[in-house]
Amino acid sequence: MRTYRASHFGGAGGFFRLCISYDTLANHYKTNFQLMQHHNYSLYDLENMMPYEREIYVKLLSDWLNEEKARHGKLGDR
């Protein structure tokens, strides 16, 4: 018979809490606000994303914004 210790991490829920432990609550809400206001994400979509999925979308958006900034900087040099 298998016994469980009281100090287990909580399965998948514990794993995902560990994945987002580096993000502060204030930063989480600030990022959600910016995604909703400036990039037309809905709060429903943001709150139903898996933590890794949200991180991927934020990273892709950040990369795209940096590319656009660089592209506009090059156009301004002409």
N, C-alpha and C positions, 0 to 999 in steps of 0.2 A: 504494500500500500504506500502511496506517495504522500508525503507531508510537505506542507508549504511553510516557509518561514514568514514571520510577520513583517519582515523588512524587505519584501520584494518590491520591485519598482512599479508594478501595476500594469504589466503587459504593454500593449500598444499605446495606451494613454500615457504611460510613463515615458515611453520612447519619444513621443511627440512633444511632451513637456520639456524633455531634455534637449530636443532639437531647437526649440525656440527660446531656450533659457538665456541666450546672449542678448536678446532684444528686450529693451525696457518697455514697460506698459505705455509710458508717454510716447515713445517712438512708434510703437504699434498703432496707437490712435492717430498720431500725426501723419503717418504714412497712409493709413486708411483715408483720412480726410483729404489728403492731396490726391490720392488715386480717384476718389469720388468727385472732387471738384474740378480737377484739371484733365482727367483722362477717362471720365465717364464710366467708371466701374460702379456697380451697385453695392450697397452694404451687404445685401444678401449674398452676392457672389463672393465678396471678400471674406465673409465670415464662414462660408461653406467650403472654402479652399482648404486643402491639406497644407500644413505649415511649409513643407518643402515646395509645394506648388506655388504658393504665394511668393516665396523667396525667388523662385525661378522667374515668375512674371515681373517682379520688381527689378531683378537683375537685367532681364531683357529690355525693359523699359529704360533703365538707367543707361545701358549701352547705346540704345537708339537715340536717346537725348544727347549723349556725348557726341555721337556721330553727326547729328543735326547741327549741334553747336560748332563742331569743327568745319562742317561743310559751309555753314553761313559765315564763319570767320574767313574762309578762303574766298568766298564770293565778295566779301567786303574789301579784300586786298586789291581787287582789280581796279 
